[in-house]
Amino acid sequence: RNNGITKDAALGFGTLYKNNIRIHPNPAENNWHIDQLPTNTQLELTDMAGKVLWQGKSTSGTTLIPGTQLPSGNYMLKLSGTTNEHVKLVHW
């Protein structure tokens, strides 16, 4: 398993690895991208109070989590299906 956060020194953005799933950039100014996520994984983005802001399903390849309309802050992404995880995302 590959878990942790790496930082791209050239860009100053972090990449989160959670059970071999790659989430980048984190923090994000616009959108988050998820790589290596099983197809049809249920996705749910909430604020820290638990209010659902977006729901969707992963596709093959890279899945886009929209963040362009969100205010700066912390968010939680719930992954359900073959992979069951909660990931903290930061939008600035």
N, C-alpha and C positions, 0 to 999 in steps of 0.2 A: 504494500500500500504506500502510496505517496501522499502524505499529508503535510501541509504547511503553507507558508507564504514565501514567495520569492519576489524580489524587486528588480525591475529593469532599470539599471543605473542610468542608461541613456535617456529614458523617457520619464523616470521618476514615478511610474505606476507599478502597483503590485499585481501579482497573479496569485490567486488562491488555488491550492490543490487540495481536494477533498476526495479521498478514495479513488484516486486517478482521474477525477473529473477536474478539468481546468476551467476556472472562472476568472475572466479578465476584462477590462482592468478593474481593480478594486483597491482604492476608491475610483469611481467613475464620474465623469462630467456629464456624459450623455447616456449611453446604454452599456449593459454588461453583455458579454459573450460567454457561452458555455460550450466547451468542447468535450468530446468523449462521454457524452451522456447517452444512456440507452434510449432508443427511439420510443416515443409515446410515454415518457415519464411525465407525470402530472406536475405542473409548476404553479406555485402560488406565492405572489409577492405581497407582503403585508408591511404596514408601519409597525413601530415598536409597541403600539397599543393593541395590535392584532387585527386592525381593519384591513380587509382584503382590498388591494389596489389594482391587482392584475392577476389573471389566471390564464394558463395555456398548457400546451403539450410540446415536448421536445420533438425535434425532427432529426433526420440523419444529418451528420455534419455539425455545423455550429448553430446553436440556438440563441436567438437574440432576446434579451430581457429589456423591455423599454424603460427608460428612465428620464427621457428628455423633459417631460412635463412635471417631474417630481421636484419638490423643494429639497434643499440640502438637508442631509440627515442620515440616520441609520435605518436600515430596512432588514427584514428577514425573508429569505427565500426558502420555501418548503419544497423538497423534492420527494415525490411519492411514486411508488411502482417497484421496479427491480431494485432501485436505490432509494433508501429512505434517509434523508438528511435534512438538517436545518442549517442554513448558511447565513451569516451576517454580511450584508452588503452596505457599502457607504456611498452616498451620492453627494457631490460637492458642487 
